[in-house]
Amino acid sequence: MNDAFAGFVTSLALIVAIGSQNAFVLRQGIMREHVLPLVVFCALSDALLILAGVAGGGALVQQYPVVLEVARIGGTVFLAAYALFAARRALRPAALLPLDAPGLSLPAALATCFGFTFLNPHVYLDTVVLLGAVATQRGEAGRWWFGLGAASASLCWFAALGFGARLLRPVFARPLAWQVLDGIIGATMATLALVVWFGQGGVPPGV
């Protein structure tokens, strides 16, 4: 169980940060829109990537850096586009939807979350490479317990973020709050796009 706890804590330290995926889940959680499917998608995606790292996929990613290069280019475009959309919402308060108004469809929300997850080079570095490398140091049996703990941390975090966001709904009953949130999201996405694009050697450092 020490291995599982170590995996839980290590994973939590990596994912509890302001990032594109977290910001999107937070916004959808405030809207109460497709929260369960998005939480499940994010948790399963992380579990799949962590499993790949524990199984030795980190060495494969390092051997074929083209994977990270494709993610770097695609991620930059995707993040920059979303930053523009968020900035547009922040600058046009009249276009803001009420809390209970329909927004993204489920396929659109999942597609957006897919982009934030798999077009982000950091996710491969954090889950497949870093967590995979730490897991292999814990022995044959220990690495799988480590991976289970890491995947559990991801599930707990996204569930707390998505379902806990509804506590902020009273605050976001005002258009100004949405302007501030979308302004922060837009700035975060734009910053991440620059970090991804200008990462050293095409492989951006972890954030």
N, C-alpha and C positions, 0 to 999 in steps of 0.2 A: 504493500500500500504506500510505502514511502516513494516508490517510483511514480505511482499514479498522482500523488500529491505534488511531487516535483513537476510533473508534466502540467498539472492544473495551474500551478503558480507561474511557471515559465510562460505558458500560453497566454494566461491572463495579462501578464506584464506586456506582452507584445500587442494584444488586440485592444486593450483599453487605452485608446488614444483617439484624438480627433482625426478622422480619415474620411475618405469618400464614401465607403460602404457604411460606416457608422452614421454619418450625417444623413444618408439617404434613409436608412432604417429609422432613425430618430424622427425625421420629417413624416414618414408614412405612419409611424406610431402615433404622432400627435393628431394626424388626420383619421386615425383608426381605419386605415385602408390597407387591406391585404396583409395584415400584420403576421398572422400565423404562417401563411405560405412563405413570406419573406424570411421569417425567423428560421423556419425549417430549411429553406434553401441555403441560407448563409451557414447554418450549423452543419448541414450535410456536405457543403462545398469544402468547408474547413476540415471536416473529418476525412474527406477523400484525399485532400492534399497532405494532411498530416500522416495518413496511412501510407501514402506514396513516399513521404520522407522517411518514415520508420522502416519501410521495406527496402530502402536504399536508393530512392529516386533522386536524392540530393546530388549524388555523384553523377547521375545521368544528366541532370540539369546543368551542372558545371561543365560536363563534357560537351554539351550541345548548347552553347550560349545563344544560338539563334532563337531559342524559345523565349528568352528574356528580351532579345532585341525586337521580336515581333510584338511582344507585350508592351515594350517601351513605346514603340511608335503608335500602336493602336490605343494604348492607354493615354498618351498625351493628347491625341485628337479627341478622344471620348471625354476626358476630364475638362479640356478647354471648352468643348461644346456645352457641357452641362454647366460650367461656370458662367457662360454667356446667358443661358436660360435662367439661372438663379439671379443673376444681376438684372436681367430684364424684369423679373417678377418684383425684385426689390425696388426698382425705379418706377414701377407702374402699379401703385397701390390699388388703383381702380380695377386692375385685372386679377387681384387676389380673390380666391374662392372662399366662401364661408366654410367653417369647419365641417359641416355635414354635406357639402356639395360633392358630387362625384368627381374624381380626378382621373388618375391613370387606371386603365383596365388592368386586370390581373396579368395577361400576357405581356403588356407593356412594362408593368412594374417588375416582373421577373426578368425580362430582357435587360432592363436598366440595371438591375442588381447583378445580373450575369456579367455585364460590362465592368461594373465597379469591382467585381471579384476577380475575374480571369484576365482582364486587360490591365491589371495592376502588377507590375514586376515585383513589388514588395511582398505580395502574397506568396510568391514562389520562394523568395529569399527567406521570409520569416517561417513559413510552414514546412516546405519541402527541404530546404537547405539547412536552416538554423535548427529548427526543432528536430529534424531528421538526424543531424550531426550529434546533438545532445543525447538523443534517444539511443544511438548506437553505442554510446559510452556506458550504458547501463546494463549491458549484457543481453543475451538472447531473449530471456524471458522478461527482464526488466524494461526493455525498450517498448514492448507492446503495452505494458501497464502504463508507461510514460505517455505513449500515444493516446491511450484511453483517457487518461487524465487531461491531456491537452485538448482533446476533442470535447470532453465534458465542460471544460472552461469556456469554450466557444459557444456551446449551447446555452449555458447559464448566462453569459454576457449578452447574447443577442435577444434572449427571452426577456431579460431585465430591461434592456434598452428599448425593445419594441413595445412591450406591454406596459412598461413603466412610464413611457412617454405620455400616456394619457393623463397623467397627473399634471402635466403642463397645459392641458387644454384651457383652463380658465385664463391663463396668461395670454394664450394665442387666440382668444376671442377678439382681440384688438388687432387691426391691420398693421399698426406700428410694430408689434411683436413679430409678425411675419416678415416685415421689411428687414428688421434686424437679423432674424434667423437666416433669411435668404441672402442677405449681404454677407454674413459670416460664411455660409455655405459656398457662395460664389468665390469669396476670397480664398477659402480653403482649397476648393477645386483648382483655381488658377495657380495657387502656390504649388500644389501637388503636381500639376501638369508641368510646371517649370522644373521641379525636382526630378520628376521622371525623365524629362527630356535631357536635362543637363547632368544626369547621374554620371559619376566617374566611369569612364570606359564603357559607357552604354549600360552599366549595371548600377542603378542608383543605390545610395546607401539606405539602410533601413531608417524608418522614422518611428 
